[in-house]
Amino acid sequence: MLTHQHGLSRRSLLVVLPALSLGPALLASEAGTTTLLRGHLDRQSVQASTSPDAALTFVTEDGKKYQVVGDRSSNGQLRDPKLIGRTWELEGTMGSGNQFQIEKLYTIKDGKRHVVTYYCEICHIITHEPGLCMCCQADTELQETVDK
């Protein structure tokens, strides 16, 4: 029998024991375990996407498909025509069903992870979204640098 000297009371066992019976998978997902997915975007889902915030279909190297959702920057990078066909590594958390929430993303070039940024040579501004410079409105240049 557990007592207060062991740090648990009968009341706390009523909370802990049901959670343990659900298994380690549920406990891991509740803890927000980070998952890595490596693969590519389904080109048809990019072409069919009518909203910059719509989920895209991501196909892993082993053929599994996930609906990936990200923030404004990651959505912009995934839809950048200059990066179509790239192998991606997505870091994030699994949601319900086959949904995956992106927290970080990288392109894979020459077997190495690269961070994607966009640079304005005129203003010397670096951003994580493709498009025009927020200052001078000139085109920004895609840059992929090896992740350290």
SVG drawing of the C-alpha trace seen along z (x, -y; Angstrom):
<svg xmlns="http://www.w3.org/2000/svg" viewBox="-10 -51 36 53">
<polyline fill="none" stroke="black" stroke-width="0.4" points="0.0,0.0 1.3,-3.5 1.4,-6.2 2.3,-9.8 5.9,-9.0 6.1,-7.5 4.9,-10.7 1.5,-9.4 -1.8,-9.3 -4.8,-7.1 -6.4,-10.1 -3.5,-10.6 -3.6,-6.9 -7.1,-7.4 -5.7,-9.9 -2.5,-8.0 -3.7,-4.4 -6.4,-5.1 -3.9,-7.0 -1.3,-4.2 -3.9,-1.7 -4.4,-3.6 -0.9,-2.7 2.4,-4.5 1.2,-5.8 -1.5,-8.0 0.9,-9.3 3.5,-10.1 1.1,-12.0 -0.2,-14.0 3.4,-15.0 3.7,-16.5 6.3,-14.2 8.2,-15.7 8.1,-13.5 10.2,-13.8 8.8,-13.1 11.0,-12.9 9.6,-12.9 8.0,-15.2 4.8,-17.1 2.1,-15.6 2.3,-17.9 -1.5,-17.6 -2.3,-18.8 -0.1,-21.9 -1.7,-22.6 -5.3,-22.0 -4.7,-24.2 -6.9,-27.3 -5.9,-28.8 -2.4,-29.5 -3.5,-28.0 -5.0,-24.8 -3.4,-21.5 -1.2,-19.8 -0.6,-16.1 2.9,-15.0 4.2,-11.6 6.9,-10.1 9.8,-8.0 7.9,-4.8 4.7,-5.9 2.6,-7.1 0.5,-10.2 -0.2,-13.0 -2.1,-16.2 0.4,-18.8 -0.5,-22.2 1.9,-25.0 2.2,-28.7 2.4,-31.4 6.1,-31.0 6.1,-27.2 3.0,-27.3 4.8,-29.8 7.9,-27.8 6.1,-24.6 4.2,-26.3 7.3,-28.1 7.5,-27.1 11.4,-27.2 11.2,-24.4 8.7,-22.1 10.1,-18.6 12.4,-19.0 12.8,-16.4 11.7,-17.9 12.2,-17.0 9.3,-18.2 9.5,-18.4 6.3,-18.6 3.5,-16.8 1.0,-14.3 -2.7,-15.3 -5.8,-13.4 -6.1,-11.0 -3.3,-11.7 -2.8,-15.3 0.7,-16.6 1.4,-20.1 4.6,-21.5 6.9,-23.2 10.1,-23.3 10.9,-22.4 14.1,-21.8 15.0,-21.0 17.3,-18.1 20.1,-18.8 23.1,-16.5 22.0,-14.5 22.1,-17.4 19.4,-19.4 19.1,-23.0 17.3,-26.0 15.2,-28.0 15.4,-31.8 14.7,-34.6 17.1,-37.6 16.8,-41.1 20.2,-42.2 19.1,-45.9 17.9,-46.1 19.9,-43.2 16.7,-41.8 16.3,-38.0 12.8,-36.6 11.3,-33.1 8.6,-33.8 8.9,-34.0 7.8,-37.1 8.7,-40.7 10.9,-42.5 8.8,-44.1 10.9,-47.3 11.6,-48.1 9.2,-45.6 12.0,-44.1 12.1,-40.3 13.8,-38.3 16.3,-35.7 15.9,-32.1 18.7,-30.9 19.3,-27.4 22.0,-27.1 23.2,-23.9 21.5,-23.4 24.0,-23.4"/>
</svg>
